[in-house]
């Protein structure tokens, strides 16, 4: 089974999803993360065993930008 986590900022990954990422990895799930660009995400993905893609996810409502992000996902 696959799990997709989408977060707007990198900070959310180690502090809010870190233990979940470890748990689901230990249960054999393949995890994917979509996040705004970050210098730290590559090292965390190796440490917690998830694949990732980076593109801007804004924290405000913008119909055009939101549709673009959904299309990329």
C-alpha positions as CSV (number, residue, x, y, z in Angstrom):
1,X,0.0,0.0,0.0
2,X,1.1,3.6,-0.7
3,X,0.7,6.6,1.5
4,X,1.0,10.2,0.3
5,X,1.7,13.0,2.8
6,X,1.4,16.6,1.5
7,X,2.8,19.4,3.6
8,X,3.3,23.1,2.9
9,X,6.5,23.4,4.8
10,X,9.4,21.1,5.6
11,X,9.2,21.9,9.3
12,X,6.0,19.7,9.5
13,X,7.8,16.5,8.5
14,X,10.3,15.8,11.3
15,X,8.2,17.4,14.1
16,X,4.7,16.3,13.2
17,X,5.0,13.3,10.9
18,X,8.4,11.9,11.9
19,X,7.1,9.1,14.1
20,X,4.3,8.3,11.7
21,X,6.8,8.0,8.8
22,X,8.8,5.5,10.9
23,X,5.8,3.5,11.9
24,X,4.3,3.1,8.4
25,X,7.8,2.3,7.0
26,X,8.2,-0.5,9.6
27,X,4.8,-1.9,8.5
28,X,5.9,-2.1,4.9
29,X,4.1,0.9,3.4
30,X,5.7,2.8,0.6
31,X,5.5,6.5,1.5
32,X,5.7,9.6,-0.6
33,X,5.9,13.2,0.5
34,X,5.2,16.4,-1.4
35,X,6.6,19.5,0.1
36,X,7.7,23.0,-0.7
37,X,11.4,23.1,-1.6
38,X,13.8,22.6,1.2
39,X,17.5,21.9,1.6
40,X,16.9,19.4,4.4
41,X,14.3,17.1,2.8
42,X,16.8,14.9,0.9
43,X,18.7,13.9,4.1
44,X,15.4,13.3,6.0
45,X,14.0,11.1,3.1
46,X,17.1,8.9,3.3
47,X,16.9,8.7,7.1
48,X,13.1,7.9,7.2
49,X,12.9,6.0,3.8
50,X,10.4,8.0,1.8
51,X,10.3,9.3,-1.7
52,X,9.6,13.0,-2.3
53,X,8.8,15.7,-4.8
54,X,9.3,19.4,-4.2
55,X,7.2,22.2,-5.6
56,X,5.7,25.3,-4.0
57,X,2.6,24.7,-1.8
58,X,1.3,28.1,-0.6
59,X,-0.3,28.5,2.7
60,X,-3.0,30.8,1.4
61,X,-6.0,30.1,-0.8
62,X,-5.4,30.8,-4.5
63,X,-7.6,29.0,-6.9
64,X,-5.1,29.0,-9.8
65,X,-2.1,28.0,-7.7
66,X,-4.1,25.3,-5.9
67,X,-5.3,23.8,-9.2
68,X,-1.7,23.8,-10.4
69,X,-0.5,22.0,-7.3
70,X,-3.3,19.4,-7.5
71,X,-2.4,18.8,-11.2
72,X,1.2,18.2,-10.2
73,X,0.2,15.8,-7.5
